[in-house]
Amino acid sequence: MKSTGIIRRMDELGRVVIPIEIRNQFNIAEKDPIEIYVDGSSIVLKKFEPNCIFCGNTKNLLEYQGKLICKDCSKKIGNLKENTTK
């Protein structure tokens, strides 16, 4: 990880302001969803991007019964044949 040299204090409600330079760099606008990860002793913030539930792709997404699936995975599912055992 690369240090920015920027230090912010958490307020009494647990909020930390992300500097405008960093928000601009990652194209984060007001009210954009942010994902929070824990990696060992680090807290990682990442702009949320909807993705395919199977492969993680973020492009060409289709919604099926409330789930996102990319077109490639949708085609693969369409090509599945029912496994019949006798």
Backbone as CSV, one residue per row, in Angstrom:
resi,resn,N_x,N_y,N_z,CA_x,CA_y,CA_z,C_x,C_y,C_z
1,MET,0.838,-1.185,0.000,0.000,0.000,0.000,0.878,1.241,0.000
2,LYS,0.404,2.252,-0.667,1.153,3.504,-0.768,0.568,4.520,0.205
3,SER,1.419,5.140,1.015,0.980,6.163,1.957,0.767,7.487,1.233
4,THR,-0.329,8.176,1.599,-0.589,9.493,1.005,0.003,10.603,1.856
5,GLY,0.321,10.294,3.095,0.822,11.319,4.006,-0.287,12.158,4.613
6,ILE,-1.532,11.834,4.290,-2.686,12.579,4.808,-3.206,11.860,6.053
7,ILE,-3.444,12.628,7.093,-3.977,12.069,8.340,-5.263,12.800,8.681
8,ARG,-6.300,12.052,9.001,-7.590,12.616,9.394,-7.990,12.018,10.734
9,ARG,-8.736,12.766,11.506,-9.259,12.272,12.782,-10.698,11.816,12.597
10,MET,-11.048,10.761,13.311,-12.414,10.273,13.304,-13.244,11.160,14.226
11,ASP,-14.473,11.506,13.791,-15.329,12.319,14.660,-16.074,11.434,15.653
12,GLU,-16.898,12.058,16.487,-17.594,11.338,17.562,-18.612,10.320,17.049
13,LEU,-18.998,10.412,15.780,-19.930,9.449,15.184,-19.208,8.364,14.383
14,GLY,-17.873,8.376,14.422,-17.100,7.361,13.715,-16.851,7.683,12.257
15,ARG,-17.037,8.933,11.856,-16.855,9.327,10.460,-15.451,9.861,10.210
16,VAL,-14.945,9.574,9.020,-13.658,10.098,8.566,-13.889,10.707,7.186
17,VAL,-13.369,11.892,6.953,-13.524,12.558,5.659,-12.410,12.081,4.729
18,ILE,-12.803,11.624,3.537,-11.832,11.258,2.511,-11.517,12.537,1.729
19,PRO,-10.254,12.933,1.666,-9.896,14.187,0.987,-10.369,14.216,-0.465
20,ILE,-10.718,15.400,-0.938,-11.241,15.597,-2.286,-10.277,15.085,-3.351
21,GLU,-8.980,15.229,-3.133,-7.997,14.764,-4.115,-8.107,13.247,-4.322
22,ILE,-8.314,12.525,-3.230,-8.440,11.065,-3.323,-9.787,10.695,-3.932
23,ARG,-10.856,11.412,-3.551,-12.171,11.137,-4.146,-12.147,11.385,-5.643
24,ASN,-11.494,12.445,-6.077,-11.383,12.737,-7.510,-10.568,11.668,-8.237
25,GLN,-9.475,11.241,-7.616,-8.601,10.232,-8.215,-9.358,8.925,-8.488
26,PHE,-10.295,8.571,-7.593,-11.043,7.324,-7.732,-12.471,7.541,-8.228
27,ASN,-12.736,8.757,-8.705,-14.054,9.081,-9.264,-15.189,8.751,-8.292
28,ILE,-15.021,9.164,-7.047,-16.036,8.949,-6.013,-16.807,10.248,-5.817
29,ALA,-18.110,10.184,-6.061,-18.962,11.364,-5.918,-19.794,11.249,-4.642
30,GLU,-20.420,12.353,-4.271,-21.292,12.380,-3.110,-22.356,11.292,-3.251
31,LYS,-22.574,10.551,-2.195,-23.577,9.477,-2.088,-23.231,8.211,-2.865
32,ASP,-22.018,8.120,-3.439,-21.597,6.860,-4.057,-21.431,5.809,-2.963
33,PRO,-21.816,4.561,-3.232,-21.615,3.510,-2.231,-20.138,3.125,-2.137
34,ILE,-19.685,2.884,-0.921,-18.304,2.510,-0.641,-18.316,1.179,0.102
35,GLU,-17.495,0.224,-0.356,-17.367,-1.058,0.339,-16.251,-0.951,1.367
36,ILE,-16.425,-1.656,2.471,-15.427,-1.656,3.539,-14.915,-3.081,3.709
37,TYR,-13.606,-3.246,3.602,-12.953,-4.543,3.763,-11.992,-4.484,4.941
38,VAL,-11.713,-5.629,5.514,-10.673,-5.744,6.525,-9.621,-6.686,5.962
39,ASP,-8.369,-6.247,5.969,-7.253,-7.052,5.473,-6.188,-7.071,6.566
40,GLY,-6.217,-8.117,7.373,-5.300,-8.179,8.508,-5.631,-7.066,9.482
41,SER,-4.675,-6.168,9.707,-4.909,-5.047,10.617,-5.263,-3.761,9.870
42,SER,-5.581,-3.880,8.578,-5.911,-2.705,7.766,-7.395,-2.655,7.431
43,ILE,-7.929,-1.443,7.343,-9.286,-1.204,6.869,-9.146,-0.630,5.465
44,VAL,-9.832,-1.247,4.496,-9.714,-0.835,3.104,-11.075,-0.338,2.629
45,LEU,-11.095,0.851,2.035,-12.308,1.416,1.454,-12.203,1.293,-0.060
46,LYS,-13.307,0.875,-0.700,-13.302,0.705,-2.153,-14.641,1.169,-2.697
47,LYS,-14.588,1.924,-3.794,-15.829,2.328,-4.438,-16.563,1.071,-4.883
48,PHE,-17.831,0.975,-4.535,-18.618,-0.206,-4.865,-18.913,-0.247,-6.352
49,GLU,-18.670,-1.386,-6.970,-19.026,-1.611,-8.368,-19.827,-2.900,-8.427
50,PRO,-21.065,-2.827,-8.915,-21.848,-4.062,-9.050,-21.110,-5.035,-9.959
51,ASN,-21.194,-6.343,-9.644,-20.482,-7.314,-10.460,-21.253,-8.623,-10.575
52,CYS,-20.828,-9.433,-11.519,-21.436,-10.734,-11.782,-21.242,-11.641,-10.570
53,ILE,-22.298,-12.327,-10.166,-22.209,-13.188,-8.981,-21.344,-14.419,-9.232
54,PHE,-21.069,-14.740,-10.491,-20.277,-15.925,-10.802,-18.804,-15.607,-11.036
55,CYS,-18.513,-14.606,-11.876,-17.118,-14.359,-12.256,-16.554,-13.032,-11.751
56,GLY,-17.409,-12.140,-11.245,-16.936,-10.855,-10.738,-16.814,-9.768,-11.784
57,ASN,-17.129,-10.063,-13.035,-17.058,-9.077,-14.113,-17.976,-7.881,-13.796
58,THR,-17.549,-6.685,-14.147,-18.354,-5.487,-13.876,-18.965,-4.894,-15.141
59,LYS,-18.760,-5.531,-16.287,-19.258,-5.020,-17.574,-20.385,-5.907,-18.100
60,ASN,-21.286,-5.306,-18.876,-22.363,-6.035,-19.555,-23.195,-6.895,-18.599
61,LEU,-23.705,-6.279,-17.551,-24.456,-7.027,-16.545,-25.943,-7.076,-16.863
62,LEU,-26.545,-8.209,-16.585,-27.982,-8.419,-16.706,-28.510,-8.737,-15.315
63,GLU,-29.744,-8.355,-15.043,-30.336,-8.689,-13.751,-31.324,-9.828,-13.932
64,TYR,-31.190,-10.853,-13.105,-32.114,-11.980,-13.116,-32.499,-12.292,-11.684
65,GLN,-33.770,-12.143,-11.380,-34.324,-12.393,-10.046,-33.502,-11.711,-8.955
66,GLY,-33.165,-10.440,-9.208,-32.453,-9.640,-8.210,-30.956,-9.883,-8.152
67,LYS,-30.425,-10.733,-9.008,-28.992,-11.024,-9.034,-28.401,-10.517,-10.341
68,LEU,-27.134,-10.092,-10.301,-26.456,-9.609,-11.498,-25.602,-10.717,-12.102
69,ILE,-25.748,-10.892,-13.414,-24.998,-11.899,-14.154,-24.483,-11.231,-15.425
70,CYS,-23.213,-11.468,-15.765,-22.688,-10.887,-16.999,-23.187,-11.699,-18.193
71,LYS,-23.096,-11.095,-19.371,-23.592,-11.762,-20.580,-22.851,-13.066,-20.858
72,ASP,-21.535,-13.104,-20.587,-20.770,-14.331,-20.825,-21.272,-15.471,-19.954
73,CYS,-21.466,-15.214,-18.659,-21.959,-16.261,-17.761,-23.388,-16.653,-18.114
74,SER,-24.185,-15.688,-18.544,-25.554,-15.973,-18.958,-25.563,-16.946,-20.142
75,LYS,-24.653,-16.726,-21.107,-24.550,-17.630,-22.254,-24.126,-19.023,-21.806
76,LYS,-23.143,-19.082,-20.890,-22.670,-20.376,-20.399,-23.792,-21.134,-19.697
77,ILE,-24.587,-20.416,-18.901,-25.710,-21.048,-18.208,-26.723,-21.553,-19.229
78,GLY,-26.962,-20.773,-20.271,-27.891,-21.174,-21.305,-27.449,-22.423,-22.049
79,ASN,-26.141,-22.667,-22.069,-25.597,-23.823,-22.761,-25.520,-25.075,-21.894
80,LEU,-25.846,-24.942,-20.603,-25.803,-26.107,-19.702,-26.863,-27.111,-20.122
81,LYS,-26.506,-28.362,-20.033,-27.469,-29.419,-20.319,-27.824,-30.088,-18.996
82,GLU,-29.070,-30.482,-18.886,-29.535,-31.122,-17.665,-28.819,-32.465,-17.503
83,ASN,-28.294,-32.695,-16.319,-27.600,-33.938,-16.022,-28.644,-34.999,-15.654
84,THR,-28.798,-35.982,-16.502,-29.791,-37.026,-16.223,-29.074,-38.315,-15.879
85,THR,-29.448,-38.888,-14.777,-28.884,-40.170,-14.373,-30.011,-41.164,-14.230
86,LYS,-29.772,-42.364,-14.662,-30.807,-43.395,-14.593,-30.431,-44.477,-13.628
